[in-house]
Amino acid sequence: MSGHSSHLDRVRDDTAYAGILAGWDAAFYRKFTDALRPPNPGGKVLDVGCGVGQVVVTLASAGIDAWGVDVAQANIDRASKATHRCLWYDGNRLPFADREFDVVGALNVLEHVEEPEAFVAEVVRVTKPGGRIVLSSPNFLRALGWRDYHPRMRGVGNKWKNALALLDRRSQMRRQPDSVRFERMTPIIKTPFTPDDDAIVCTNALDMSFFLERNGCTVETVACTDRVVSPLVDAVLNATPLRYAMFNAFVVARKSGGR
């Protein structure tokens, strides 16, 4: 899940990038943070790709046994000023035992890993049977929406192609499920760096749900909203399958009890 020629390879010791992450406000993380809160007192939580530790610190301050891992040593160095619960890992195997956590999440990570299929399997591995998994990533196959910050989302032509791609992928999942893989993208490396330019995986809620299910999970909710919005707006935006074609991909699943 590491080693691809992308921006992530260059930020492992990039203190400037750690500073960018530190500047993101709590509102950005709120929905993800709330989704990681365990239902049971004493539940153990893991934030994969924890950045500089905002989510871990917030949860730990509420008395939750929260931990984080990140591939960037600069991020961990910065996080260590606030908590000892954020650890460096190599981006391949998570440094935890099978079935260790009640809730495991990854916010804006999946689009950056070289082996996304293996990444999902690793997240499931360290989750307890019956535990919750939260994956949140950009929807690079958005066919509806605005503020299209990545070229894959931008323009009527790309949106039409994305709509067709979603239909094609759904058909492939039904007819040839063993052949399904996340689509890879060429990272955009430029200065100044813009988050998600460096994405190498065409993340979307359809694929994310599919691979969670392939790894023995039941998908509970799929939303195109990755931040807290009013209940009415959230309900309208996520009321129909069009949520797979809009904005972002926020998927919550539960690991089956037998795995």
N, C-alpha and C positions, 0 to 999 in steps of 0.2 A: 504493500500500500504506500510505498515511498519510492523515491528515486526517479520519478518522472521529471523531465526538464520543464519545470514550471516555476512560477514566482516563489512557491513554497520552499523550493530548494535554496533560494537566496535569502529567505527571511529567518532561517533557523537561528541565526545570531544577529539579526537585524534589530537593534534597539529602536530605530525609528519606526519600524512597523509595530513593535510593541507599544510605542507611544500612540499610534493611530488607534489601536484597540482600546487603550486606556481612555481615550477620549469619547468613546461611545457611551451614551447616557443609559441610565437604568431602564428607561422606557423601551429601549430597543430589546432588552433582554427579558422584559417582564413576563410575556406570555410563555416563553420557554422556561423561565425560572419557575413559574407557577405550575407548569406541566410536570416538572421534575419533583415536586413536593410529594413524598411518599404518603400513601393512605394510612399506613400504620405507624404508631409511635416507635421510634428507634429504627425506622427503615433506613437502608443505606443507599446512597445515590452516587452516580458517576456522570460527570460532564466530560465527554470525549471531545478534545479540541477546545479546552477551557480558556484559551487565550491568556489574559493576564489575571484571570481568577474572579471576575466580578460575580458570576453566578454562584460559584463555590462559596465565596465570602458571604453573600446574601443568605444562602441556605444554611451555612454553618452558624451564622449569627442568630438564626431562628431555632437553633438546637438540633438541626438535622445533621446526620452523619454523612456529609457530602465530601466528595473527592473529585479531582480533575486531573486530566493528562493532556499534554500538548507536545508536538514535535519540535517546537521552537524553544531553544534554551533561553533566548532573550525574554520570551513571554514568561517562562517559569521563574526566571530570576526576578522579574518585576512582581509576579504574583507572590513570591516568597516573602516580600516585604509586608504582606497582609495576612498570609496563611501558610502553614506547612503542608497543606492538603493538596497542593497542585504539584504533580510529578512529571518529569520528562519521560517520553517513551519514543520508541524508534519508528512509529507509524505502521508497524506490522502487527505484532501480537500484543494485545493489551496485557499489562503486567499484573493480572489478577486471576484468581481461580475461577473455574466454571461456576456459574450460578451464584455469584457473590453479591449481586446488587438487586435491590427491589425496583429501582428505576434507573435506566440508562438513557442518556440523550446526547445528541450531536447537533449543534447549531452551526449551519453554514460551514460544514466540514466535508460532507460527502462529495461535493463538486470538485474538491481539490485532491482526492486520493487516486493513486494510480490503479488500484484494484478495488473498485467500489463494491463488487459482488462479495469479495472477501471481507471488506470492511463491515458490511451489514451482518455477515455471519459472525464476526468477532463481537459485535455489539450484542447479538443475540446470545452468544456463548456465555458471556459474563452476567447475563440477566437470569434471575431466579425464575423457575416455572411459575406462571401466573403474574410475573412482573411486567412492568410497563416500559415501553420503548418509545422515545420521542425523536423523530428525525425532522429537521427543518432545513430546507435548502431553497435556493432560487428555482423558479420554474422557467427553464430555458426554452420550453415548448409552449410558452404562453401565446395564445392566439387572440386574446382579448386583453385590454388594459392600456395603461399609459405609463409614463415615467420609465420608458424602456431603456435602461442604462447599459445593456449589452447588445452588440450588433445582432446576435441570434434572435433577439426579441423585436428588433426595430423594423418598422416599415410594413406596409400592407402585404408585400410579396412574402416576406418572412413569416408573417402571421398566418397566411394561407398555407404555406409549407408546413408550419408547425401543426396546424389543425389536421392536415392530411397525415402527418407523421404520427399524431396521437391515434388516429383511426387505424393506421397500419400496424402500430405497435399493439393495440388492443386485439386486432385480428391475429397477429403473430402469437400473442400470449395464449389465445384459445386454441390455435391450430398446431403450433410448434413451440410449446413452452420451454423445452430444453435448449432451444437455440437463442433465447432472449438474453441479451447483454445490455448493459448501459452503453449508450452511445458516447464515444470519446470526442473531445473537441481540441482544437489547437489553441494553446494559451496565447493571450495577447500580452506581450511584454513591452511596456512603454514607460516613459517618464513624463509627468508624474504618474505614479501607480494609482489605479482606481480599483477598489475592492471588486472581486469577481472577474476582472479582466483575465486573471490567471487561471480561471476555472478550466479544468480538463475533462470534466464529466458533465454531460447534458442532463442534469438532474431535473426531475419532474415527479409529481405525485403518483402518476400511474406506475412508473418503474419502481419507485420507492416502495409502494404498496405491494407490488408483485414480488419483490425480493424478500420483503419481510414475511409474506405468506409462504414463499418457498423455503424459508428457514423456520417454519413451524409457528408462525405468529398469526393472530387474528387481528386484522386492522379494525380499529374502533372508530376513528374519525379521520377524515381527510378535509383539510381546509386550505383555502388560497390566501388566508390572512395569517401572517406570522407575527403580528403585533396585536395588542389589545385595542379593539375598536368597540363602538357601542353595540350592545346585544342585537339591536334591530339590524344594523348594517351587517354584522357578522352573519346573522341568520339569512338575510337576503342573498349575500354573496355566496354562501355555501349551501344553498337550498337545493341545487340541481347539479347534475354531472358537469355543468360548465365550470365548476370550481377547478376541475383538472386542467382547464385551458386559461386560467386567469392568474395573474400576480405571482404568488409564491406557492411553495409546497410544504405544508405543515401536517405531518402524518403521525398519529398516535396508534400504537399497536400493543397487544398483550401476548406474551409468550405462552404457548400452550403448557398445560400442567405436566405433560408427559416427557418433556425434553430436558 
